[in-house]
Every structure is written in C-alpha cells, then in structure tokens.
Amino acid sequence: MIARLTEDLEAKRQAIVKQLLGRLNGKLTEADKAYVEGAFRLLQNQFLHGPISALTEEAHEGGGHTLLEALRKLFRIE
C-alpha cells in the first residue's frame, strides 16, 4: 500500500510539474526549474509522511486493517 500510495502521488506530482513548467517555458532558469521540482517533491513527502507513518505503526502493532482500508478509499487505490 505504501509503494502504491507513493507511486500514485509521484505520478500526479510529475504531471502537475510538467504542466506548470510547460506554461512557464522559457521564463525560468534551470535553477528555478529545479527549485519548483524540489518544492513539489517536498510537499509530496510532507503530505505522505503522516499516512505512511500511521500505516507502519498499525502494521507493527498488529492491529486490524481499518487504516489500510480507509486510505484505499480516500486515495481511490485498488
């Protein structure tokens, strides 16, 4: 689930960054492009930190899979 969640958000992040950089084509330096890319990656990592930590804790505690099922529904992941 963690890998799937990460892959899904990574694909969405890449699509958004590609669209943004396409609109700003020629207006940004390579350093600016790298900064934008890094900012979106940081946002993605911060967004995923809580759900991934919670899933890891639940797995170590041996609890039910209620969190796993909730995340599947929230993020529409099969």
N, C-alpha and C positions, 0 to 999 in steps of 0.2 A: 504494500500500500504506500509506503514512504517513497519508494522509487517511482511508482506511478504518479503520485501527487507531485513530486519534484519534476518529472518529465513533462507533465501536463502544464505546470506553471512556466517551465522553461520555454516550451513551445509558444505559449501565449506571450511571454516576455519578448522573445525574439521577433515575433510578428509585430508587436507594438513598436519596438525599437526600429525595426526595418521601415515601417510606415513613417515614423517620425523623422528618421534620418533621410528618407526619400523626399519628404516635404521640405526639408531644410537643405537639400542637396546644393553644395557649393557655398553655403553660408557658414559652415562650421569648419574649423581646423581639425586635423587628425586628433589633436589633444582634446578638443571639445567633444568629438565623437566618442572618444574613449571615456570621457567623463560621463556622458549621457549613458553609455553602455554600463559603466560601473554603478551609476546611481540606480538604474533599474534593477541590476543584479543585487545590489544591497537591499533594495525594497523587497525583492522576491525572497531573499534569505531571511529578512526580518519577519516577513509575512508567514513563512513556513516554519519558523523556529518553534512557535507555540504548539501547533498541531503535531509536529514531529516529536517534540519532547513529550507531549501527552501520550502519544501512541507508544513511545518507547517505555514510558513509565507503566502504562497499562500492561504491556507485554511482560515486563519484569515482575509485576505484582500478581500476575496470573489471573487477573480479573476477566470478566466477560468481554465480549467484543462489541459492546454498545457504542464505544467511541469510534471504533473502526467503521461500524455501520453508519453512524452519524456523519462521519467525514465523507464516506462514499456518497451519501445522499446530498450533502452540502456542496460538494465539488463535482457531482454528477460523474463519478468514476465507477466503472464496472469492476 
